[in-house]
Amino acid sequence: MVAEADLLLPAATDCVAKNVYFIDAFNTAWMKQQGINVVCIFDRRHFSRFDELTLADL
């Protein structure tokens, strides 16, 4: 059994479609599931490819 297995397919799809690291896509899928749409992160290059996220300044 894999924790959060339902997030693997959307993460893999976004990983390829948006050309981002798998862990970034997985974290974004988890955030969507949790209703989180604002993120403070240093890796703005990859996370900026997700239109549904708002990137907050640090």
A tleap script that builds the chain and sets N, CA, C and O, in Angstrom:
source leaprc.protein.ff14SB
mol = sequence {
  NMET VAL ALA GLU ALA ASP LEU LEU LEU PRO
  ALA ALA THR ASP CYS VAL ALA LYS ASN VAL
  TYR PHE ILE ASP ALA PHE ASN THR ALA TRP
  MET LYS GLN GLN GLY ILE ASN VAL VAL CYS
  ILE PHE ASP ARG ARG HIE PHE SER ARG PHE
  ASP GLU LEU THR LEU ALA ASP CLEU
}
set mol.1.N position { 0.843 -1.173 0.000 }
set mol.1.CA position { 0.000 0.000 0.000 }
set mol.1.C position { 0.896 1.247 0.000 }
set mol.1.O position { 1.900 1.302 0.710 }
set mol.2.N position { 0.525 2.222 -0.789 }
set mol.2.CA position { 1.283 3.462 -0.914 }
set mol.2.C position { 0.444 4.603 -0.347 }
set mol.2.O position { -0.714 4.780 -0.722 }
set mol.3.N position { 1.039 5.373 0.560 }
set mol.3.CA position { 0.346 6.545 1.096 }
set mol.3.C position { 0.109 7.549 -0.016 }
set mol.3.O position { 0.992 7.809 -0.833 }
set mol.4.N position { -1.085 8.107 -0.041 }
set mol.4.CA position { -1.448 9.122 -1.044 }
set mol.4.C position { -1.335 8.590 -2.469 }
set mol.4.O position { -0.944 9.328 -3.373 }
set mol.5.N position { -1.670 7.326 -2.678 }
set mol.5.CA position { -1.557 6.701 -3.997 }
set mol.5.C position { -2.412 7.415 -5.043 }
set mol.5.O position { -2.074 7.416 -6.227 }
set mol.6.N position { -3.509 8.016 -4.614 }
set mol.6.CA position { -4.389 8.718 -5.550 }
set mol.6.C position { -3.736 9.956 -6.147 }
set mol.6.O position { -4.248 10.511 -7.120 }
set mol.7.N position { -2.623 10.397 -5.589 }
set mol.7.CA position { -1.937 11.575 -6.108 }
set mol.7.C position { -0.834 11.232 -7.114 }
set mol.7.O position { -0.297 12.122 -7.774 }
set mol.8.N position { -0.499 9.950 -7.230 }
set mol.8.CA position { 0.615 9.560 -8.094 }
set mol.8.C position { 0.342 9.838 -9.571 }
set mol.8.O position { 1.209 10.367 -10.266 }
set mol.9.N position { -0.841 9.493 -10.055 }
set mol.9.CA position { -1.155 9.710 -11.472 }
set mol.9.C position { -1.213 11.197 -11.823 }
set mol.9.O position { -0.586 11.607 -12.800 }
set mol.10.N position { -1.953 12.034 -11.051 }
set mol.10.CA position { -1.929 13.466 -11.382 }
set mol.10.C position { -0.522 14.069 -11.297 }
set mol.10.O position { -0.162 14.932 -12.097 }
set mol.11.N position { 0.259 13.612 -10.333 }
set mol.11.CA position { 1.620 14.134 -10.197 }
set mol.11.C position { 2.477 13.720 -11.387 }
set mol.11.O position { 3.228 14.537 -11.922 }
set mol.12.N position { 2.375 12.478 -11.801 }
set mol.12.CA position { 3.156 12.009 -12.956 }
set mol.12.C position { 2.743 12.751 -14.222 }
set mol.12.O position { 3.586 13.107 -15.045 }
set mol.13.N position { 1.448 12.981 -14.370 }
set mol.13.CA position { 0.939 13.700 -15.542 }
set mol.13.C position { 1.472 15.133 -15.566 }
set mol.13.O position { 1.946 15.604 -16.600 }
set mol.14.N position { 1.394 15.823 -14.428 }
set mol.14.CA position { 1.905 17.199 -14.355 }
set mol.14.C position { 3.415 17.247 -14.510 }
set mol.14.O position { 3.955 18.193 -15.085 }
set mol.15.N position { 4.091 16.243 -14.006 }
set mol.15.CA position { 5.545 16.174 -14.115 }
set mol.15.C position { 5.970 16.250 -15.579 }
set mol.15.O position { 6.900 16.976 -15.930 }
set mol.16.N position { 5.289 15.503 -16.412 }
set mol.16.CA position { 5.612 15.467 -17.843 }
set mol.16.C position { 5.066 16.703 -18.558 }
set mol.16.O position { 5.781 17.344 -19.328 }
set mol.17.N position { 3.804 17.033 -18.304 }
set mol.17.CA position { 3.149 18.123 -19.027 }
set mol.17.C position { 3.768 19.488 -18.726 }
set mol.17.O position { 3.877 20.334 -19.614 }
set mol.18.N position { 4.170 19.700 -17.482 }
set mol.18.CA position { 4.690 21.003 -17.080 }
set mol.18.C position { 6.210 21.034 -16.978 }
set mol.18.O position { 6.792 22.072 -16.664 }
set mol.19.N position { 6.856 19.897 -17.244 }
set mol.19.CA position { 8.311 19.781 -17.217 }
set mol.19.C position { 8.877 20.259 -15.870 }
set mol.19.O position { 9.732 21.142 -15.806 }
set mol.20.N position { 8.363 19.635 -14.796 }
set mol.20.CA position { 8.824 19.945 -13.442 }
set mol.20.C position { 9.288 18.657 -12.773 }
set mol.20.O position { 9.015 17.561 -13.261 }
set mol.21.N position { 9.991 18.798 -11.654 }
set mol.21.CA position { 10.392 17.627 -10.883 }
set mol.21.C position { 9.153 16.908 -10.359 }
set mol.21.O position { 8.134 17.536 -10.069 }
set mol.22.N position { 9.252 15.580 -10.241 }
set mol.22.CA position { 8.108 14.813 -9.755 }
set mol.22.C position { 7.692 15.270 -8.357 }
set mol.22.O position { 6.497 15.386 -8.085 }
set mol.23.N position { 8.638 15.529 -7.475 }
set mol.23.CA position { 8.284 15.924 -6.107 }
set mol.23.C position { 7.541 17.259 -6.094 }
set mol.23.O position { 6.662 17.459 -5.255 }
set mol.24.N position { 7.873 18.172 -7.001 }
set mol.24.CA position { 7.138 19.439 -7.092 }
set mol.24.C position { 5.706 19.184 -7.551 }
set mol.24.O position { 4.764 19.773 -7.021 }
set mol.25.N position { 5.548 18.310 -8.531 }
set mol.25.CA position { 4.210 17.971 -9.023 }
set mol.25.C position { 3.410 17.246 -7.948 }
set mol.25.O position { 2.215 17.498 -7.789 }
set mol.26.N position { 4.058 16.351 -7.211 }
set mol.26.CA position { 3.370 15.624 -6.145 }
set mol.26.C position { 2.946 16.579 -5.033 }
set mol.26.O position { 1.819 16.499 -4.542 }
set mol.27.N position { 3.839 17.476 -4.635 }
set mol.27.CA position { 3.493 18.445 -3.595 }
set mol.27.C position { 2.346 19.344 -4.034 }
set mol.27.O position { 1.476 19.677 -3.228 }
set mol.28.N position { 2.336 19.734 -5.286 }
set mol.28.CA position { 1.247 20.565 -5.802 }
set mol.28.C position { -0.065 19.783 -5.810 }
set mol.28.O position { -1.106 20.333 -5.451 }
set mol.29.N position { -0.035 18.522 -6.209 }
set mol.29.CA position { -1.243 17.689 -6.178 }
set mol.29.C position { -1.757 17.561 -4.749 }
set mol.29.O position { -2.966 17.611 -4.521 }
set mol.30.N position { -0.856 17.397 -3.787 }
set mol.30.CA position { -1.259 17.297 -2.385 }
set mol.30.C position { -1.876 18.612 -1.906 }
set mol.30.O position { -2.881 18.616 -1.195 }
set mol.31.N position { -1.256 19.735 -2.307 }
set mol.31.CA position { -1.787 21.038 -1.907 }
set mol.31.C position { -3.185 21.252 -2.479 }
set mol.31.O position { -4.065 21.764 -1.787 }
set mol.32.N position { -3.396 20.865 -3.735 }
set mol.32.CA position { -4.734 20.978 -4.340 }
set mol.32.C position { -5.737 20.167 -3.538 }
set mol.32.O position { -6.842 20.634 -3.261 }
set mol.33.N position { -5.353 18.952 -3.164 }
set mol.33.CA position { -6.235 18.066 -2.394 }
set mol.33.C position { -6.590 18.694 -1.046 }
set mol.33.O position { -7.706 18.521 -0.556 }
set mol.34.N position { -5.662 19.411 -0.455 }
set mol.34.CA position { -5.866 20.026 0.856 }
set mol.34.C position { -6.507 21.412 0.774 }
set mol.34.O position { -6.823 22.011 1.802 }
set mol.35.N position { -6.699 21.917 -0.432 }
set mol.35.CA position { -7.286 23.242 -0.614 }
set mol.35.C position { -6.297 24.381 -0.409 }
set mol.35.O position { -6.694 25.514 -0.137 }
set mol.36.N position { -5.023 24.081 -0.538 }
set mol.36.CA position { -3.970 25.095 -0.375 }
set mol.36.C position { -3.619 25.639 -1.758 }
set mol.36.O position { -3.295 24.874 -2.666 }
set mol.37.N position { -3.686 26.973 -1.916 }
set mol.37.CA position { -3.358 27.530 -3.226 }
set mol.37.C position { -2.342 28.675 -3.166 }
set mol.37.O position { -2.047 29.297 -4.186 }
set mol.38.N position { -1.810 28.953 -1.973 }
set mol.38.CA position { -0.758 29.963 -1.818 }
set mol.38.C position { 0.466 29.257 -1.261 }
set mol.38.O position { 0.368 28.483 -0.308 }
set mol.39.N position { 1.620 29.529 -1.861 }
set mol.39.CA position { 2.844 28.860 -1.435 }
set mol.39.C position { 3.993 29.856 -1.358 }
set mol.39.O position { 4.156 30.709 -2.231 }
set mol.40.N position { 4.787 29.731 -0.296 }
set mol.40.CA position { 6.044 30.473 -0.165 }
set mol.40.C position { 7.157 29.481 -0.435 }
set mol.40.O position { 7.334 28.526 0.322 }
set mol.41.N position { 7.900 29.692 -1.490 }
set mol.41.CA position { 8.898 28.702 -1.900 }
set mol.41.C position { 10.042 29.405 -2.619 }
set mol.41.O position { 9.840 30.426 -3.277 }
set mol.42.N position { 11.232 28.854 -2.489 }
set mol.42.CA position { 12.378 29.396 -3.215 }
set mol.42.C position { 12.379 28.945 -4.669 }
set mol.42.O position { 12.904 29.651 -5.530 }
set mol.43.N position { 11.802 27.784 -4.959 }
set mol.43.CA position { 11.802 27.207 -6.316 }
set mol.43.C position { 10.663 27.802 -7.148 }
set mol.43.O position { 9.743 27.088 -7.547 }
set mol.44.N position { 10.725 29.070 -7.399 }
set mol.44.CA position { 9.656 29.754 -8.133 }
set mol.44.C position { 9.577 29.292 -9.589 }
set mol.44.O position { 8.509 29.319 -10.200 }
set mol.45.N position { 10.710 28.871 -10.135 }
set mol.45.CA position { 10.745 28.479 -11.553 }
set mol.45.C position { 9.765 27.342 -11.821 }
set mol.45.O position { 8.993 27.424 -12.776 }
set mol.46.N position { 9.769 26.305 -11.027 }
set mol.46.CA position { 8.884 25.173 -11.267 }
set mol.46.C position { 7.465 25.443 -10.779 }
set mol.46.O position { 6.497 25.136 -11.476 }
set mol.47.N position { 7.340 26.014 -9.593 }
set mol.47.CA position { 6.000 26.216 -9.053 }
set mol.47.C position { 5.226 27.280 -9.827 }
set mol.47.O position { 3.996 27.292 -9.780 }
set mol.48.N position { 5.910 28.167 -10.534 }
set mol.48.CA position { 5.207 29.177 -11.336 }
set mol.48.C position { 4.509 28.555 -12.546 }
set mol.48.O position { 3.696 29.219 -13.189 }
set mol.49.N position { 4.803 27.319 -12.863 }
set mol.49.CA position { 4.168 26.636 -13.995 }
set mol.49.C position { 2.782 26.095 -13.649 }
set mol.49.O position { 2.076 25.583 -14.518 }
set mol.50.N position { 2.400 26.210 -12.391 }
set mol.50.CA position { 1.074 25.764 -11.943 }
set mol.50.C position { 0.189 27.004 -11.796 }
set mol.50.O position { 0.315 27.759 -10.833 }
set mol.51.N position { -0.699 27.198 -12.758 }
set mol.51.CA position { -1.539 28.390 -12.779 }
set mol.51.C position { -2.434 28.513 -11.552 }
set mol.51.O position { -2.801 29.621 -11.161 }
set mol.52.N position { -2.786 27.382 -10.942 }
set mol.52.CA position { -3.707 27.391 -9.821 }
set mol.52.C position { -3.043 27.826 -8.501 }
set mol.52.O position { -3.727 27.997 -7.492 }
set mol.53.N position { -1.718 28.004 -8.509 }
set mol.53.CA position { -0.998 28.416 -7.312 }
set mol.53.C position { -0.681 29.901 -7.354 }
set mol.53.O position { -0.410 30.468 -8.412 }
set mol.54.N position { -0.720 30.515 -6.187 }
set mol.54.CA position { -0.264 31.884 -6.011 }
set mol.54.C position { 1.053 31.807 -5.265 }
set mol.54.O position { 1.122 31.216 -4.188 }
set mol.55.N position { 2.089 32.391 -5.822 }
set mol.55.CA position { 3.401 32.377 -5.188 }
set mol.55.C position { 3.554 33.634 -4.351 }
set mol.55.O position { 3.527 34.747 -4.877 }
set mol.56.N position { 3.714 33.457 -3.054 }
set mol.56.CA position { 3.889 34.586 -2.141 }
set mol.56.C position { 5.370 34.906 -2.026 }
set mol.56.O position { 6.226 34.026 -2.118 }
set mol.57.N position { 5.647 36.178 -1.824 }
set mol.57.CA position { 7.044 36.594 -1.640 }
set mol.57.C position { 7.503 36.209 -0.238 }
set mol.57.O position { 6.730 36.250 0.719 }
set mol.58.N position { 8.772 35.836 -0.139 }
set mol.58.CA position { 9.338 35.495 1.163 }
set mol.58.C position { 9.785 36.736 1.895 }
set mol.58.O position { 10.290 36.644 3.014 }
savepdb mol mol.pdb
quit
